[in-house]
Amino acid sequence: MMMNIKGKATVCRLQNGQQGVTLIEVLVSVFVLTVGILALLSVHLRAVSGVREAEGQSAVSLVAQNLLEGMAANPVLMAENADGLQAKSYRHYYRSGQAAACAADYSAVMTATELAAVQLCRFQNDLAAVLPETAVYYAVCKDSSGNAPTVVNGRFNPRCNNRGEMTVIKTAWLADLETENAETAGSLTHSGDSAVYTFQVRLAE
């Protein structure tokens, strides 16, 4: 009788030990699964950020290209240079600021400056249309530095040095940071809690 009781006690101890090991295994599995899900979410957020950047770059490049083609067809002709070639100027397009909706003043006959104003107005409207949920900034200027524009605390700096023979269209827009380590991703600059995306295209005078 005594031996049977001890045997039962031993069986009970083994059963309790097996239940404890099973619970630990479940907790470890849940932990591993949670880490995996968090990793997948991080990858997804990075992918979303990359897709949004690509979409913004593509849309802005099309809008800038439209303005560039309009500028190429509407220069102000200057005196011939040393090579006997007639130089072109696009100074009537030079301006910068935040893109905002505007109304273009069309007419049947327009000067080069009036046409430039209409094209710039359309350019602003198009920028606001393709990036409706964020602030978009632009500049048309002479620049030989190749520096990307910056936005710091809501202040736009096109970083144009007004040198050389290149007229440049520069754009910058803000987007919310998608990941905690987005500040180290790529070559993005930042303004507050937003990443600053930029695009620029050149037109030779």
C-alpha positions as a Markdown table, in Angstrom:
| # | Residue | x | y | z |
|---|---|---|---|---|
| 1 | Met | 0.0 | 0.0 | 0.0 |
| 2 | Met | 2.8 | 2.4 | 0.9 |
| 3 | Met | 4.6 | 1.7 | -2.4 |
| 4 | Asn | 1.5 | 2.3 | -4.5 |
| 5 | Ile | 0.9 | 5.7 | -2.9 |
| 6 | Lys | 4.5 | 6.8 | -3.6 |
| 7 | Gly | 4.2 | 5.6 | -7.2 |
| 8 | Lys | 1.0 | 7.7 | -7.7 |
| 9 | Ala | 2.7 | 10.7 | -6.2 |
| 10 | Thr | 5.6 | 10.3 | -8.6 |
| 11 | Val | 3.2 | 10.1 | -11.6 |
| 12 | Cys | 1.5 | 13.3 | -10.4 |
| 13 | Arg | 4.8 | 15.1 | -10.2 |
| 14 | Leu | 5.7 | 14.0 | -13.7 |
| 15 | Gln | 2.4 | 15.2 | -15.1 |
| 16 | Asn | 2.7 | 18.6 | -13.4 |
| 17 | Gly | 6.2 | 18.9 | -14.9 |
| 18 | Gln | 5.0 | 18.2 | -18.4 |
| 19 | Gln | 2.3 | 20.8 | -18.1 |
| 20 | Gly | 4.8 | 23.4 | -17.1 |
| 21 | Val | 7.1 | 22.7 | -20.1 |
| 22 | Thr | 4.1 | 22.9 | -22.5 |
| 23 | Leu | 3.1 | 26.3 | -21.2 |
| 24 | Ile | 6.7 | 27.7 | -21.6 |
| 25 | Glu | 6.7 | 26.3 | -25.2 |
| 26 | Val | 3.5 | 28.1 | -25.9 |
| 27 | Leu | 4.8 | 31.4 | -24.5 |
| 28 | Val | 8.0 | 31.1 | -26.5 |
| 29 | Ser | 6.0 | 30.4 | -29.7 |
| 30 | Val | 3.8 | 33.4 | -29.1 |
| 31 | Phe | 6.8 | 35.6 | -28.5 |
| 32 | Val | 8.5 | 34.4 | -31.7 |
| 33 | Leu | 5.3 | 34.9 | -33.6 |
| 34 | Thr | 4.9 | 38.4 | -32.3 |
| 35 | Val | 8.5 | 39.3 | -33.3 |
| 36 | Gly | 7.8 | 38.0 | -36.7 |
| 37 | Ile | 4.6 | 40.0 | -37.1 |
| 38 | Leu | 6.4 | 43.2 | -36.0 |
| 39 | Ala | 9.2 | 42.5 | -38.5 |
| 40 | Leu | 6.6 | 42.1 | -41.3 |
| 41 | Leu | 4.9 | 45.3 | -40.3 |
| 42 | Ser | 8.2 | 47.1 | -40.4 |
| 43 | Val | 8.9 | 45.8 | -43.9 |
| 44 | His | 5.4 | 46.7 | -45.0 |
| 45 | Leu | 5.8 | 50.3 | -43.7 |
| 46 | Arg | 9.1 | 50.6 | -45.5 |
| 47 | Ala | 7.5 | 49.4 | -48.7 |
| 48 | Val | 4.6 | 51.8 | -48.4 |
| 49 | Ser | 7.1 | 54.7 | -47.9 |
| 50 | Gly | 9.1 | 53.6 | -50.9 |
| 51 | Val | 6.0 | 53.3 | -53.1 |
| 52 | Arg | 4.8 | 56.7 | -52.0 |
| 53 | Glu | 8.2 | 58.3 | -52.7 |
| 54 | Ala | 8.3 | 56.7 | -56.2 |
| 55 | Glu | 4.7 | 57.9 | -57.0 |
| 56 | Gly | 5.5 | 61.4 | -55.9 |
| 57 | Gln | 8.7 | 61.6 | -57.9 |
| 58 | Ser | 7.0 | 60.3 | -61.0 |
| 59 | Ala | 4.1 | 62.7 | -60.7 |
| 60 | Val | 6.3 | 65.7 | -60.0 |
| 61 | Ser | 8.6 | 64.9 | -62.8 |
| 62 | Leu | 5.8 | 64.8 | -65.3 |
| 63 | Val | 4.5 | 68.2 | -64.1 |
| 64 | Ala | 8.0 | 69.7 | -64.2 |
| 65 | Gln | 8.6 | 68.3 | -67.7 |
| 66 | Asn | 5.4 | 70.0 | -68.9 |
| 67 | Leu | 6.7 | 73.4 | -67.6 |
| 68 | Leu | 10.1 | 72.7 | -69.1 |
| 69 | Glu | 8.7 | 72.1 | -72.5 |
| 70 | Gly | 6.6 | 75.3 | -72.2 |
| 71 | Met | 9.7 | 77.3 | -71.2 |
| 72 | Ala | 11.7 | 75.9 | -74.1 |
| 73 | Ala | 9.1 | 77.2 | -76.5 |
| 74 | Asn | 8.9 | 80.7 | -74.9 |
| 75 | Pro | 12.3 | 82.1 | -74.3 |
| 76 | Val | 13.4 | 85.7 | -74.5 |
| 77 | Leu | 16.1 | 86.1 | -77.2 |
| 78 | Met | 19.2 | 87.9 | -76.2 |
| 79 | Ala | 22.2 | 89.3 | -78.1 |
| 80 | Glu | 24.5 | 87.0 | -79.9 |
| 81 | Asn | 27.3 | 85.6 | -77.9 |
| 82 | Ala | 31.0 | 85.3 | -78.8 |
| 83 | Asp | 30.3 | 82.2 | -80.9 |
| 84 | Gly | 27.7 | 84.1 | -83.0 |
| 85 | Leu | 24.8 | 82.1 | -81.4 |
| 86 | Gln | 21.8 | 83.9 | -80.2 |
| 87 | Ala | 21.4 | 83.3 | -76.4 |
| 88 | Lys | 18.1 | 82.6 | -74.8 |
| 89 | Ser | 16.9 | 83.8 | -71.4 |
| 90 | Tyr | 14.2 | 82.4 | -69.1 |
| 91 | Arg | 14.4 | 85.0 | -66.4 |
| 92 | His | 10.7 | 85.8 | -66.9 |
| 93 | Tyr | 10.0 | 82.4 | -65.3 |
| 94 | Tyr | 12.2 | 83.0 | -62.3 |
| 95 | Arg | 10.3 | 82.8 | -59.0 |
| 96 | Ser | 9.8 | 80.6 | -56.0 |
| 97 | Gly | 7.3 | 79.8 | -53.3 |
| 98 | Gln | 4.7 | 77.3 | -52.1 |
| 99 | Ala | 2.5 | 75.9 | -54.9 |
| 100 | Ala | -1.1 | 77.1 | -54.4 |
| 101 | Ala | -4.2 | 77.1 | -56.6 |
| 102 | Cys | -4.4 | 80.1 | -58.9 |
| 103 | Ala | -6.4 | 81.3 | -61.9 |
| 104 | Ala | -4.6 | 81.8 | -65.1 |
| 105 | Asp | -5.4 | 84.9 | -67.1 |
| 106 | Tyr | -5.6 | 83.6 | -70.7 |
| 107 | Ser | -5.9 | 85.8 | -73.7 |
| 108 | Ala | -5.7 | 85.4 | -77.5 |
| 109 | Val | -2.5 | 87.4 | -77.7 |
| 110 | Met | 0.1 | 87.4 | -74.9 |
| 111 | Thr | 3.6 | 88.6 | -74.4 |
| 112 | Ala | 6.4 | 86.1 | -73.4 |
| 113 | Thr | 6.1 | 87.3 | -69.8 |
| 114 | Glu | 2.3 | 86.9 | -69.7 |
| 115 | Leu | 2.6 | 83.4 | -71.2 |
| 116 | Ala | 5.2 | 82.6 | -68.6 |
| 117 | Ala | 2.8 | 83.7 | -65.8 |
| 118 | Val | 0.0 | 81.4 | -67.3 |
| 119 | Gln | 2.4 | 78.5 | -67.5 |
| 120 | Leu | 3.6 | 79.0 | -63.9 |
| 121 | Cys | 0.1 | 79.2 | -62.7 |
| 122 | Arg | -0.8 | 75.9 | -64.4 |
| 123 | Phe | 2.4 | 74.4 | -63.0 |
| 124 | Gln | 1.3 | 75.3 | -59.4 |
| 125 | Asn | -2.2 | 74.0 | -60.0 |
| 126 | Asp | -0.7 | 70.7 | -61.3 |
| 127 | Leu | 1.6 | 70.3 | -58.3 |
| 128 | Ala | -1.2 | 70.9 | -55.9 |
| 129 | Ala | -3.3 | 68.4 | -57.8 |
| 130 | Val | -0.8 | 65.5 | -57.8 |
| 131 | Leu | 0.2 | 66.1 | -54.2 |
| 132 | Pro | -3.0 | 67.3 | -52.6 |
| 133 | Glu | -2.3 | 66.3 | -49.0 |
| 134 | Thr | 1.1 | 67.9 | -48.5 |
| 135 | Ala | 2.9 | 71.2 | -48.8 |
| 136 | Val | 4.7 | 71.6 | -52.2 |
| 137 | Tyr | 7.4 | 74.2 | -52.9 |
| 138 | Tyr | 9.0 | 75.2 | -56.1 |
| 139 | Ala | 11.6 | 77.4 | -57.6 |
| 140 | Val | 12.6 | 78.4 | -61.2 |
| 141 | Cys | 16.1 | 79.9 | -61.1 |
| 142 | Lys | 19.6 | 79.9 | -62.5 |
| 143 | Asp | 21.9 | 77.4 | -60.7 |
| 144 | Ser | 25.2 | 75.7 | -61.3 |
| 145 | Ser | 25.6 | 74.1 | -57.9 |
| 146 | Gly | 23.2 | 71.2 | -58.3 |
| 147 | Asn | 22.2 | 71.6 | -54.6 |
| 148 | Ala | 18.9 | 70.1 | -53.7 |
| 149 | Pro | 16.3 | 72.5 | -52.1 |
| 150 | Thr | 15.6 | 72.3 | -48.4 |
| 151 | Val | 12.6 | 72.9 | -46.2 |
| 152 | Val | 13.3 | 73.8 | -42.6 |
| 153 | Asn | 10.5 | 74.6 | -40.2 |
| 154 | Gly | 8.3 | 75.5 | -43.1 |
| 155 | Arg | 10.8 | 77.7 | -44.8 |
| 156 | Phe | 11.8 | 76.8 | -48.3 |
| 157 | Asn | 15.3 | 77.4 | -49.5 |
| 158 | Pro | 15.9 | 76.6 | -53.2 |
| 159 | Arg | 19.6 | 76.9 | -52.8 |
| 160 | Cys | 20.2 | 78.6 | -56.2 |
| 161 | Asn | 23.5 | 80.4 | -56.7 |
| 162 | Asn | 22.3 | 82.4 | -59.8 |
| 163 | Arg | 25.4 | 81.3 | -61.7 |
| 164 | Gly | 26.1 | 79.4 | -64.9 |
| 165 | Glu | 24.0 | 78.9 | -67.9 |
| 166 | Met | 21.4 | 76.5 | -66.6 |
| 167 | Thr | 17.9 | 77.3 | -65.6 |
| 168 | Val | 16.6 | 74.8 | -63.1 |
| 169 | Ile | 13.2 | 73.9 | -61.9 |
| 170 | Lys | 13.4 | 72.7 | -58.3 |
| 171 | Thr | 10.6 | 71.2 | -56.2 |
| 172 | Ala | 10.3 | 70.0 | -52.7 |
| 173 | Trp | 7.4 | 68.4 | -50.8 |
| 174 | Leu | 6.8 | 67.0 | -47.3 |
| 175 | Ala | 5.6 | 63.5 | -46.3 |
| 176 | Asp | 5.1 | 61.9 | -42.9 |
| 177 | Leu | 7.9 | 59.6 | -41.7 |
| 178 | Glu | 6.8 | 56.0 | -42.0 |
| 179 | Thr | 9.3 | 54.3 | -39.8 |
| 180 | Glu | 11.3 | 55.1 | -36.6 |
| 181 | Asn | 14.6 | 54.8 | -38.5 |
| 182 | Ala | 13.5 | 56.7 | -41.6 |
| 183 | Glu | 15.9 | 59.5 | -40.7 |
| 184 | Thr | 18.7 | 57.2 | -41.7 |
| 185 | Ala | 17.1 | 55.9 | -44.9 |
| 186 | Gly | 18.5 | 57.1 | -48.2 |
| 187 | Ser | 19.5 | 60.8 | -48.5 |
| 188 | Leu | 16.3 | 62.3 | -47.2 |
| 189 | Thr | 16.4 | 65.5 | -45.2 |
| 190 | His | 13.7 | 66.3 | -42.6 |
| 191 | Ser | 11.5 | 69.1 | -41.4 |
| 192 | Gly | 10.1 | 68.3 | -38.0 |
| 193 | Asp | 8.3 | 65.0 | -38.2 |
| 194 | Ser | 8.2 | 65.0 | -42.0 |
| 195 | Ala | 10.6 | 63.8 | -44.7 |
| 196 | Val | 11.5 | 66.2 | -47.4 |
| 197 | Tyr | 11.5 | 64.8 | -51.0 |
| 198 | Thr | 13.0 | 66.8 | -53.8 |
| 199 | Phe | 13.2 | 66.8 | -57.6 |
| 200 | Gln | 14.9 | 69.1 | -60.1 |
| 201 | Val | 15.3 | 69.3 | -63.8 |
| 202 | Arg | 17.6 | 71.6 | -65.9 |
| 203 | Leu | 17.2 | 73.6 | -69.1 |
| 204 | Ala | 20.2 | 75.0 | -70.8 |
| 205 | Glu | 20.0 | 78.6 | -71.9 |
